[in-house]
Amino acid sequence: MEQVDKKDWQRFKEEYTQKLTLQQYKLVCKLHSKYFNHKYTEPCLSCNTQKFLQWIDEIDKLYD
């Protein structure tokens, strides 16, 4: 993971609560598409909560 992305992810993890801000939501979408090599998408949070939580978990594994 690039250094700038690591800083953004560290800030995300420090500020993350049960409610995502729009900025946090877009960061997860951007990083997941970048590091998991897929087109940028914004999944519906109410429809795909599990998918989005999985994305966060997958990015966490890269960060570690």
mmJSON file of the N, C-alpha and C atoms, coordinates in Angstrom:
{"data_MODEL":{"atom_site":{
"group_PDB":["ATOM","ATOM","ATOM","ATOM","ATOM","ATOM","ATOM","ATOM","ATOM","ATOM","ATOM","ATOM","ATOM","ATOM","ATOM","ATOM","ATOM","ATOM","ATOM","ATOM","ATOM","ATOM","ATOM","ATOM","ATOM","ATOM","ATOM","ATOM","ATOM","ATOM","ATOM","ATOM","ATOM","ATOM","ATOM","ATOM","ATOM","ATOM","ATOM","ATOM","ATOM","ATOM","ATOM","ATOM","ATOM","ATOM","ATOM","ATOM","ATOM","ATOM","ATOM","ATOM","ATOM","ATOM","ATOM","ATOM","ATOM","ATOM","ATOM","ATOM","ATOM","ATOM","ATOM","ATOM","ATOM","ATOM","ATOM","ATOM","ATOM","ATOM","ATOM","ATOM","ATOM","ATOM","ATOM","ATOM","ATOM","ATOM","ATOM","ATOM","ATOM","ATOM","ATOM","ATOM","ATOM","ATOM","ATOM","ATOM","ATOM","ATOM","ATOM","ATOM","ATOM","ATOM","ATOM","ATOM","ATOM","ATOM","ATOM","ATOM","ATOM","ATOM","ATOM","ATOM","ATOM","ATOM","ATOM","ATOM","ATOM","ATOM","ATOM","ATOM","ATOM","ATOM","ATOM","ATOM","ATOM","ATOM","ATOM","ATOM","ATOM","ATOM","ATOM","ATOM","ATOM","ATOM","ATOM","ATOM","ATOM","ATOM","ATOM","ATOM","ATOM","ATOM","ATOM","ATOM","ATOM","ATOM","ATOM","ATOM","ATOM","ATOM","ATOM","ATOM","ATOM","ATOM","ATOM","ATOM","ATOM","ATOM","ATOM","ATOM","ATOM","ATOM","ATOM","ATOM","ATOM","ATOM","ATOM","ATOM","ATOM","ATOM","ATOM","ATOM","ATOM","ATOM","ATOM","ATOM","ATOM","ATOM","ATOM","ATOM","ATOM","ATOM","ATOM","ATOM","ATOM","ATOM","ATOM","ATOM","ATOM","ATOM","ATOM","ATOM","ATOM","ATOM","ATOM","ATOM","ATOM","ATOM","ATOM","ATOM"],
"id":[1,2,3,4,5,6,7,8,9,10,11,12,13,14,15,16,17,18,19,20,21,22,23,24,25,26,27,28,29,30,31,32,33,34,35,36,37,38,39,40,41,42,43,44,45,46,47,48,49,50,51,52,53,54,55,56,57,58,59,60,61,62,63,64,65,66,67,68,69,70,71,72,73,74,75,76,77,78,79,80,81,82,83,84,85,86,87,88,89,90,91,92,93,94,95,96,97,98,99,100,101,102,103,104,105,106,107,108,109,110,111,112,113,114,115,116,117,118,119,120,121,122,123,124,125,126,127,128,129,130,131,132,133,134,135,136,137,138,139,140,141,142,143,144,145,146,147,148,149,150,151,152,153,154,155,156,157,158,159,160,161,162,163,164,165,166,167,168,169,170,171,172,173,174,175,176,177,178,179,180,181,182,183,184,185,186,187,188,189,190,191,192],
"type_symbol":["N","C","C","N","C","C","N","C","C","N","C","C","N","C","C","N","C","C","N","C","C","N","C","C","N","C","C","N","C","C","N","C","C","N","C","C","N","C","C","N","C","C","N","C","C","N","C","C","N","C","C","N","C","C","N","C","C","N","C","C","N","C","C","N","C","C","N","C","C","N","C","C","N","C","C","N","C","C","N","C","C","N","C","C","N","C","C","N","C","C","N","C","C","N","C","C","N","C","C","N","C","C","N","C","C","N","C","C","N","C","C","N","C","C","N","C","C","N","C","C","N","C","C","N","C","C","N","C","C","N","C","C","N","C","C","N","C","C","N","C","C","N","C","C","N","C","C","N","C","C","N","C","C","N","C","C","N","C","C","N","C","C","N","C","C","N","C","C","N","C","C","N","C","C","N","C","C","N","C","C","N","C","C","N","C","C","N","C","C","N","C","C"],
"label_atom_id":["N","CA","C","N","CA","C","N","CA","C","N","CA","C","N","CA","C","N","CA","C","N","CA","C","N","CA","C","N","CA","C","N","CA","C","N","CA","C","N","CA","C","N","CA","C","N","CA","C","N","CA","C","N","CA","C","N","CA","C","N","CA","C","N","CA","C","N","CA","C","N","CA","C","N","CA","C","N","CA","C","N","CA","C","N","CA","C","N","CA","C","N","CA","C","N","CA","C","N","CA","C","N","CA","C","N","CA","C","N","CA","C","N","CA","C","N","CA","C","N","CA","C","N","CA","C","N","CA","C","N","CA","C","N","CA","C","N","CA","C","N","CA","C","N","CA","C","N","CA","C","N","CA","C","N","CA","C","N","CA","C","N","CA","C","N","CA","C","N","CA","C","N","CA","C","N","CA","C","N","CA","C","N","CA","C","N","CA","C","N","CA","C","N","CA","C","N","CA","C","N","CA","C","N","CA","C","N","CA","C","N","CA","C","N","CA","C","N","CA","C","N","CA","C"],
"label_alt_id":[null,null,null,null,null,null,null,null,null,null,null,null,null,null,null,null,null,null,null,null,null,null,null,null,null,null,null,null,null,null,null,null,null,null,null,null,null,null,null,null,null,null,null,null,null,null,null,null,null,null,null,null,null,null,null,null,null,null,null,null,null,null,null,null,null,null,null,null,null,null,null,null,null,null,null,null,null,null,null,null,null,null,null,null,null,null,null,null,null,null,null,null,null,null,null,null,null,null,null,null,null,null,null,null,null,null,null,null,null,null,null,null,null,null,null,null,null,null,null,null,null,null,null,null,null,null,null,null,null,null,null,null,null,null,null,null,null,null,null,null,null,null,null,null,null,null,null,null,null,null,null,null,null,null,null,null,null,null,null,null,null,null,null,null,null,null,null,null,null,null,null,null,null,null,null,null,null,null,null,null,null,null,null,null,null,null,null,null,null,null,null,null],
"label_comp_id":["MET","MET","MET","GLU","GLU","GLU","GLN","GLN","GLN","VAL","VAL","VAL","ASP","ASP","ASP","LYS","LYS","LYS","LYS","LYS","LYS","ASP","ASP","ASP","TRP","TRP","TRP","GLN","GLN","GLN","ARG","ARG","ARG","PHE","PHE","PHE","LYS","LYS","LYS","GLU","GLU","GLU","GLU","GLU","GLU","TYR","TYR","TYR","THR","THR","THR","GLN","GLN","GLN","LYS","LYS","LYS","LEU","LEU","LEU","THR","THR","THR","LEU","LEU","LEU","GLN","GLN","GLN","GLN","GLN","GLN","TYR","TYR","TYR","LYS","LYS","LYS","LEU","LEU","LEU","VAL","VAL","VAL","CYS","CYS","CYS","LYS","LYS","LYS","LEU","LEU","LEU","HIS","HIS","HIS","SER","SER","SER","LYS","LYS","LYS","TYR","TYR","TYR","PHE","PHE","PHE","ASN","ASN","ASN","HIS","HIS","HIS","LYS","LYS","LYS","TYR","TYR","TYR","THR","THR","THR","GLU","GLU","GLU","PRO","PRO","PRO","CYS","CYS","CYS","LEU","LEU","LEU","SER","SER","SER","CYS","CYS","CYS","ASN","ASN","ASN","THR","THR","THR","GLN","GLN","GLN","LYS","LYS","LYS","PHE","PHE","PHE","LEU","LEU","LEU","GLN","GLN","GLN","TRP","TRP","TRP","ILE","ILE","ILE","ASP","ASP","ASP","GLU","GLU","GLU","ILE","ILE","ILE","ASP","ASP","ASP","LYS","LYS","LYS","LEU","LEU","LEU","TYR","TYR","TYR","ASP","ASP","ASP"],
"label_asym_id":["A","A","A","A","A","A","A","A","A","A","A","A","A","A","A","A","A","A","A","A","A","A","A","A","A","A","A","A","A","A","A","A","A","A","A","A","A","A","A","A","A","A","A","A","A","A","A","A","A","A","A","A","A","A","A","A","A","A","A","A","A","A","A","A","A","A","A","A","A","A","A","A","A","A","A","A","A","A","A","A","A","A","A","A","A","A","A","A","A","A","A","A","A","A","A","A","A","A","A","A","A","A","A","A","A","A","A","A","A","A","A","A","A","A","A","A","A","A","A","A","A","A","A","A","A","A","A","A","A","A","A","A","A","A","A","A","A","A","A","A","A","A","A","A","A","A","A","A","A","A","A","A","A","A","A","A","A","A","A","A","A","A","A","A","A","A","A","A","A","A","A","A","A","A","A","A","A","A","A","A","A","A","A","A","A","A","A","A","A","A","A","A"],
"label_entity_id":["1","1","1","1","1","1","1","1","1","1","1","1","1","1","1","1","1","1","1","1","1","1","1","1","1","1","1","1","1","1","1","1","1","1","1","1","1","1","1","1","1","1","1","1","1","1","1","1","1","1","1","1","1","1","1","1","1","1","1","1","1","1","1","1","1","1","1","1","1","1","1","1","1","1","1","1","1","1","1","1","1","1","1","1","1","1","1","1","1","1","1","1","1","1","1","1","1","1","1","1","1","1","1","1","1","1","1","1","1","1","1","1","1","1","1","1","1","1","1","1","1","1","1","1","1","1","1","1","1","1","1","1","1","1","1","1","1","1","1","1","1","1","1","1","1","1","1","1","1","1","1","1","1","1","1","1","1","1","1","1","1","1","1","1","1","1","1","1","1","1","1","1","1","1","1","1","1","1","1","1","1","1","1","1","1","1","1","1","1","1","1","1"],
"label_seq_id":[1,1,1,2,2,2,3,3,3,4,4,4,5,5,5,6,6,6,7,7,7,8,8,8,9,9,9,10,10,10,11,11,11,12,12,12,13,13,13,14,14,14,15,15,15,16,16,16,17,17,17,18,18,18,19,19,19,20,20,20,21,21,21,22,22,22,23,23,23,24,24,24,25,25,25,26,26,26,27,27,27,28,28,28,29,29,29,30,30,30,31,31,31,32,32,32,33,33,33,34,34,34,35,35,35,36,36,36,37,37,37,38,38,38,39,39,39,40,40,40,41,41,41,42,42,42,43,43,43,44,44,44,45,45,45,46,46,46,47,47,47,48,48,48,49,49,49,50,50,50,51,51,51,52,52,52,53,53,53,54,54,54,55,55,55,56,56,56,57,57,57,58,58,58,59,59,59,60,60,60,61,61,61,62,62,62,63,63,63,64,64,64],
"pdbx_PDB_ins_code":[null,null,null,null,null,null,null,null,null,null,null,null,null,null,null,null,null,null,null,null,null,null,null,null,null,null,null,null,null,null,null,null,null,null,null,null,null,null,null,null,null,null,null,null,null,null,null,null,null,null,null,null,null,null,null,null,null,null,null,null,null,null,null,null,null,null,null,null,null,null,null,null,null,null,null,null,null,null,null,null,null,null,null,null,null,null,null,null,null,null,null,null,null,null,null,null,null,null,null,null,null,null,null,null,null,null,null,null,null,null,null,null,null,null,null,null,null,null,null,null,null,null,null,null,null,null,null,null,null,null,null,null,null,null,null,null,null,null,null,null,null,null,null,null,null,null,null,null,null,null,null,null,null,null,null,null,null,null,null,null,null,null,null,null,null,null,null,null,null,null,null,null,null,null,null,null,null,null,null,null,null,null,null,null,null,null,null,null,null,null,null,null],
"Cartn_x":[0.854,0.0,0.899,0.55,1.323,1.219,2.26,2.332,1.161,0.781,-0.331,-1.631,-1.811,-3.01,-2.977,-1.792,-1.659,-2.067,-1.653,-2.022,-3.528,-4.115,-5.572,-6.289,-5.783,-6.431,-6.27,-5.116,-4.897,-5.875,-6.049,-7.005,-8.432,-8.755,-10.072,-10.308,-9.33,-9.489,-9.619,-8.962,-9.052,-10.41,-11.012,-12.262,-13.5,-13.321,-14.435,-15.333,-16.62,-17.628,-18.689,-19.823,-20.897,-21.452,-21.313,-21.824,-20.654,-20.707,-19.677,-20.017,-18.999,-19.183,-19.082,-19.507,-19.397,-17.926,-17.081,-15.646,-15.075,-15.448,-14.976,-15.494,-16.743,-17.353,-16.599,-16.329,-15.626,-14.188,-13.553,-12.194,-12.165,-13.086,-13.145,-13.36,-14.27,-14.54,-13.308,-12.644,-11.46,-10.329,-10.028,-8.907,-9.173,-10.408,-10.703,-10.584,-11.071,-10.963,-9.5,-8.723,-7.311,-6.512,-6.673,-5.829,-6.4,-7.659,-8.25,-8.644,-8.105,-8.115,-9.505,-10.406,-11.724,-12.178,-13.158,-13.712,-14.274,-14.103,-14.638,-16.16,-16.666,-18.112,-18.437,-19.668,-20.161,-21.362,-21.115,-22.226,-23.228,-24.446,-25.506,-25.248,-25.12,-24.815,-25.982,-27.172,-28.311,-28.566,-28.183,-28.395,-27.217,-26.018,-24.811,-23.893,-24.455,-23.65,-22.533,-22.853,-21.844,-20.701,-21.023,-20.0,-19.087,-19.668,-18.88,-17.99,-18.514,-17.701,-16.569,-16.836,-15.797,-14.699,-15.095,-14.114,-13.209,-13.799,-13.016,-12.041,-12.494,-11.639,-10.491,-10.785,-9.747,-8.7,-9.138,-8.193,-7.362,-7.976,-7.241,-6.089,-6.347,-5.306,-4.145,-4.433,-3.353,-2.579,-3.292,-2.668,-1.703,-2.078,-1.21,-0.01],
"Cartn_y":[-1.176,0.0,1.238,2.183,3.418,4.212,4.975,5.709,6.664,7.383,8.332,7.591,6.425,5.627,5.068,4.714,4.229,5.308,6.528,7.636,7.849,7.815,7.978,6.853,5.623,4.48,4.538,4.967,5.102,6.12,7.232,8.254,7.688,6.934,6.298,5.402,4.572,3.635,4.359,5.467,6.247,6.909,7.31,8.065,7.22,5.983,5.123,4.785,5.003,4.607,3.815,3.605,2.877,3.642,4.954,5.781,6.295,6.017,6.499,7.893,8.709,9.978,9.699,10.636,10.478,10.35,11.114,11.058,9.671,9.091,7.752,6.705,6.827,5.906,5.921,7.105,7.241,6.742,6.928,6.423,4.902,4.235,2.777,2.327,2.954,2.595,2.81,3.934,4.258,3.269,3.031,2.146,0.709,0.268,-1.112,-1.281,-0.354,-0.475,-0.411,0.42,0.568,-0.695,-1.233,-2.347,-3.72,-3.765,-5.057,-5.067,-4.083,-4.083,-4.254,-3.394,-3.391,-1.954,-1.812,-0.5,0.122,1.423,2.142,1.996,1.509,1.416,1.885,2.309,2.732,1.86,0.759,-0.133,0.529,0.158,0.636,0.079,0.962,0.497,-0.245,0.181,-0.504,-1.856,-1.981,-3.237,-4.203,-3.653,-4.472,-4.201,-4.136,-3.845,-4.861,-6.141,-7.193,-7.03,-6.716,-6.528,-5.37,-4.296,-3.128,-3.422,-4.133,-4.52,-5.451,-6.289,-7.169,-6.337,-5.317,-4.434,-3.794,-3.34,-2.729,-3.748,-4.95,-6.012,-6.329,-6.385,-6.682,-5.565,-4.331,-3.21,-3.243,-3.598,-3.75,-4.734,-5.838,-6.862,-6.324,-5.502,-4.86,-3.879,-3.16,-2.138,-2.764,-3.907,-4.589,-5.127],
"Cartn_z":[0.0,0.0,0.0,-0.837,-0.914,0.389,0.662,1.927,2.128,1.1,1.225,1.549,0.953,1.231,2.647,3.103,4.484,5.486,5.207,6.103,6.097,4.905,4.809,5.541,5.395,6.034,7.553,8.007,9.447,10.03,9.344,9.796,9.782,8.734,8.648,9.861,10.193,11.303,12.647,12.782,14.021,14.171,13.063,13.099,12.86,12.408,12.013,13.198,12.999,13.982,13.225,13.808,13.142,11.947,11.967,10.868,10.041,8.757,7.844,7.347,7.221,6.538,5.038,4.245,2.799,2.384,3.011,2.713,3.04,4.164,4.538,3.548,3.191,2.235,0.908,0.407,-0.869,-0.775,0.376,0.566,0.463,1.12,1.056,-0.389,-1.081,-2.481,-3.352,-3.15,-3.951,-3.682,-2.417,-2.091,-2.517,-2.338,-2.723,-4.232,-4.982,-6.448,-6.89,-6.245,-6.599,-6.293,-5.099,-4.669,-4.998,-5.363,-5.736,-7.211,-7.912,-9.365,-9.985,-9.601,-10.228,-10.448,-11.278,-11.573,-10.294,-10.148,-8.992,-8.955,-7.851,-7.642,-6.236,-6.06,-4.754,-4.405,-3.705,-3.371,-2.423,-2.574,-1.69,-0.288,0.682,2.046,2.689,2.416,3.025,2.363,1.087,0.357,0.519,0.619,0.6,1.789,2.956,4.141,4.321,4.148,4.325,3.335,2.109,1.084,1.466,1.927,2.288,3.496,4.477,5.636,5.216,4.254,3.714,3.046,2.319,1.691,2.746,3.831,4.911,5.473,5.691,6.211,5.25,3.973,2.978,2.913,3.018,3.029,4.308,5.411,6.676,6.536,5.866,5.681,4.86,3.884,3.112,3.974,4.793,5.631,6.629,7.179,8.157,7.441],
"occupancy":[1.0,1.0,1.0,1.0,1.0,1.0,1.0,1.0,1.0,1.0,1.0,1.0,1.0,1.0,1.0,1.0,1.0,1.0,1.0,1.0,1.0,1.0,1.0,1.0,1.0,1.0,1.0,1.0,1.0,1.0,1.0,1.0,1.0,1.0,1.0,1.0,1.0,1.0,1.0,1.0,1.0,1.0,1.0,1.0,1.0,1.0,1.0,1.0,1.0,1.0,1.0,1.0,1.0,1.0,1.0,1.0,1.0,1.0,1.0,1.0,1.0,1.0,1.0,1.0,1.0,1.0,1.0,1.0,1.0,1.0,1.0,1.0,1.0,1.0,1.0,1.0,1.0,1.0,1.0,1.0,1.0,1.0,1.0,1.0,1.0,1.0,1.0,1.0,1.0,1.0,1.0,1.0,1.0,1.0,1.0,1.0,1.0,1.0,1.0,1.0,1.0,1.0,1.0,1.0,1.0,1.0,1.0,1.0,1.0,1.0,1.0,1.0,1.0,1.0,1.0,1.0,1.0,1.0,1.0,1.0,1.0,1.0,1.0,1.0,1.0,1.0,1.0,1.0,1.0,1.0,1.0,1.0,1.0,1.0,1.0,1.0,1.0,1.0,1.0,1.0,1.0,1.0,1.0,1.0,1.0,1.0,1.0,1.0,1.0,1.0,1.0,1.0,1.0,1.0,1.0,1.0,1.0,1.0,1.0,1.0,1.0,1.0,1.0,1.0,1.0,1.0,1.0,1.0,1.0,1.0,1.0,1.0,1.0,1.0,1.0,1.0,1.0,1.0,1.0,1.0,1.0,1.0,1.0,1.0,1.0,1.0,1.0,1.0,1.0,1.0,1.0,1.0],
"B_iso_or_equiv":[0.0,0.0,0.0,0.0,0.0,0.0,0.0,0.0,0.0,0.0,0.0,0.0,0.0,0.0,0.0,0.0,0.0,0.0,0.0,0.0,0.0,0.0,0.0,0.0,0.0,0.0,0.0,0.0,0.0,0.0,0.0,0.0,0.0,0.0,0.0,0.0,0.0,0.0,0.0,0.0,0.0,0.0,0.0,0.0,0.0,0.0,0.0,0.0,0.0,0.0,0.0,0.0,0.0,0.0,0.0,0.0,0.0,0.0,0.0,0.0,0.0,0.0,0.0,0.0,0.0,0.0,0.0,0.0,0.0,0.0,0.0,0.0,0.0,0.0,0.0,0.0,0.0,0.0,0.0,0.0,0.0,0.0,0.0,0.0,0.0,0.0,0.0,0.0,0.0,0.0,0.0,0.0,0.0,0.0,0.0,0.0,0.0,0.0,0.0,0.0,0.0,0.0,0.0,0.0,0.0,0.0,0.0,0.0,0.0,0.0,0.0,0.0,0.0,0.0,0.0,0.0,0.0,0.0,0.0,0.0,0.0,0.0,0.0,0.0,0.0,0.0,0.0,0.0,0.0,0.0,0.0,0.0,0.0,0.0,0.0,0.0,0.0,0.0,0.0,0.0,0.0,0.0,0.0,0.0,0.0,0.0,0.0,0.0,0.0,0.0,0.0,0.0,0.0,0.0,0.0,0.0,0.0,0.0,0.0,0.0,0.0,0.0,0.0,0.0,0.0,0.0,0.0,0.0,0.0,0.0,0.0,0.0,0.0,0.0,0.0,0.0,0.0,0.0,0.0,0.0,0.0,0.0,0.0,0.0,0.0,0.0,0.0,0.0,0.0,0.0,0.0,0.0],
"pdbx_formal_charge":[null,null,null,null,null,null,null,null,null,null,null,null,null,null,null,null,null,null,null,null,null,null,null,null,null,null,null,null,null,null,null,null,null,null,null,null,null,null,null,null,null,null,null,null,null,null,null,null,null,null,null,null,null,null,null,null,null,null,null,null,null,null,null,null,null,null,null,null,null,null,null,null,null,null,null,null,null,null,null,null,null,null,null,null,null,null,null,null,null,null,null,null,null,null,null,null,null,null,null,null,null,null,null,null,null,null,null,null,null,null,null,null,null,null,null,null,null,null,null,null,null,null,null,null,null,null,null,null,null,null,null,null,null,null,null,null,null,null,null,null,null,null,null,null,null,null,null,null,null,null,null,null,null,null,null,null,null,null,null,null,null,null,null,null,null,null,null,null,null,null,null,null,null,null,null,null,null,null,null,null,null,null,null,null,null,null,null,null,null,null,null,null],
"auth_seq_id":[1,1,1,2,2,2,3,3,3,4,4,4,5,5,5,6,6,6,7,7,7,8,8,8,9,9,9,10,10,10,11,11,11,12,12,12,13,13,13,14,14,14,15,15,15,16,16,16,17,17,17,18,18,18,19,19,19,20,20,20,21,21,21,22,22,22,23,23,23,24,24,24,25,25,25,26,26,26,27,27,27,28,28,28,29,29,29,30,30,30,31,31,31,32,32,32,33,33,33,34,34,34,35,35,35,36,36,36,37,37,37,38,38,38,39,39,39,40,40,40,41,41,41,42,42,42,43,43,43,44,44,44,45,45,45,46,46,46,47,47,47,48,48,48,49,49,49,50,50,50,51,51,51,52,52,52,53,53,53,54,54,54,55,55,55,56,56,56,57,57,57,58,58,58,59,59,59,60,60,60,61,61,61,62,62,62,63,63,63,64,64,64],
"auth_comp_id":["MET","MET","MET","GLU","GLU","GLU","GLN","GLN","GLN","VAL","VAL","VAL","ASP","ASP","ASP","LYS","LYS","LYS","LYS","LYS","LYS","ASP","ASP","ASP","TRP","TRP","TRP","GLN","GLN","GLN","ARG","ARG","ARG","PHE","PHE","PHE","LYS","LYS","LYS","GLU","GLU","GLU","GLU","GLU","GLU","TYR","TYR","TYR","THR","THR","THR","GLN","GLN","GLN","LYS","LYS","LYS","LEU","LEU","LEU","THR","THR","THR","LEU","LEU","LEU","GLN","GLN","GLN","GLN","GLN","GLN","TYR","TYR","TYR","LYS","LYS","LYS","LEU","LEU","LEU","VAL","VAL","VAL","CYS","CYS","CYS","LYS","LYS","LYS","LEU","LEU","LEU","HIS","HIS","HIS","SER","SER","SER","LYS","LYS","LYS","TYR","TYR","TYR","PHE","PHE","PHE","ASN","ASN","ASN","HIS","HIS","HIS","LYS","LYS","LYS","TYR","TYR","TYR","THR","THR","THR","GLU","GLU","GLU","PRO","PRO","PRO","CYS","CYS","CYS","LEU","LEU","LEU","SER","SER","SER","CYS","CYS","CYS","ASN","ASN","ASN","THR","THR","THR","GLN","GLN","GLN","LYS","LYS","LYS","PHE","PHE","PHE","LEU","LEU","LEU","GLN","GLN","GLN","TRP","TRP","TRP","ILE","ILE","ILE","ASP","ASP","ASP","GLU","GLU","GLU","ILE","ILE","ILE","ASP","ASP","ASP","LYS","LYS","LYS","LEU","LEU","LEU","TYR","TYR","TYR","ASP","ASP","ASP"],
"auth_asym_id":["A","A","A","A","A","A","A","A","A","A","A","A","A","A","A","A","A","A","A","A","A","A","A","A","A","A","A","A","A","A","A","A","A","A","A","A","A","A","A","A","A","A","A","A","A","A","A","A","A","A","A","A","A","A","A","A","A","A","A","A","A","A","A","A","A","A","A","A","A","A","A","A","A","A","A","A","A","A","A","A","A","A","A","A","A","A","A","A","A","A","A","A","A","A","A","A","A","A","A","A","A","A","A","A","A","A","A","A","A","A","A","A","A","A","A","A","A","A","A","A","A","A","A","A","A","A","A","A","A","A","A","A","A","A","A","A","A","A","A","A","A","A","A","A","A","A","A","A","A","A","A","A","A","A","A","A","A","A","A","A","A","A","A","A","A","A","A","A","A","A","A","A","A","A","A","A","A","A","A","A","A","A","A","A","A","A","A","A","A","A","A","A"],
"auth_atom_id":["N","CA","C","N","CA","C","N","CA","C","N","CA","C","N","CA","C","N","CA","C","N","CA","C","N","CA","C","N","CA","C","N","CA","C","N","CA","C","N","CA","C","N","CA","C","N","CA","C","N","CA","C","N","CA","C","N","CA","C","N","CA","C","N","CA","C","N","CA","C","N","CA","C","N","CA","C","N","CA","C","N","CA","C","N","CA","C","N","CA","C","N","CA","C","N","CA","C","N","CA","C","N","CA","C","N","CA","C","N","CA","C","N","CA","C","N","CA","C","N","CA","C","N","CA","C","N","CA","C","N","CA","C","N","CA","C","N","CA","C","N","CA","C","N","CA","C","N","CA","C","N","CA","C","N","CA","C","N","CA","C","N","CA","C","N","CA","C","N","CA","C","N","CA","C","N","CA","C","N","CA","C","N","CA","C","N","CA","C","N","CA","C","N","CA","C","N","CA","C","N","CA","C","N","CA","C","N","CA","C","N","CA","C","N","CA","C","N","CA","C","N","CA","C"],
"pdbx_PDB_model_num":[1,1,1,1,1,1,1,1,1,1,1,1,1,1,1,1,1,1,1,1,1,1,1,1,1,1,1,1,1,1,1,1,1,1,1,1,1,1,1,1,1,1,1,1,1,1,1,1,1,1,1,1,1,1,1,1,1,1,1,1,1,1,1,1,1,1,1,1,1,1,1,1,1,1,1,1,1,1,1,1,1,1,1,1,1,1,1,1,1,1,1,1,1,1,1,1,1,1,1,1,1,1,1,1,1,1,1,1,1,1,1,1,1,1,1,1,1,1,1,1,1,1,1,1,1,1,1,1,1,1,1,1,1,1,1,1,1,1,1,1,1,1,1,1,1,1,1,1,1,1,1,1,1,1,1,1,1,1,1,1,1,1,1,1,1,1,1,1,1,1,1,1,1,1,1,1,1,1,1,1,1,1,1,1,1,1,1,1,1,1,1,1]
}}}
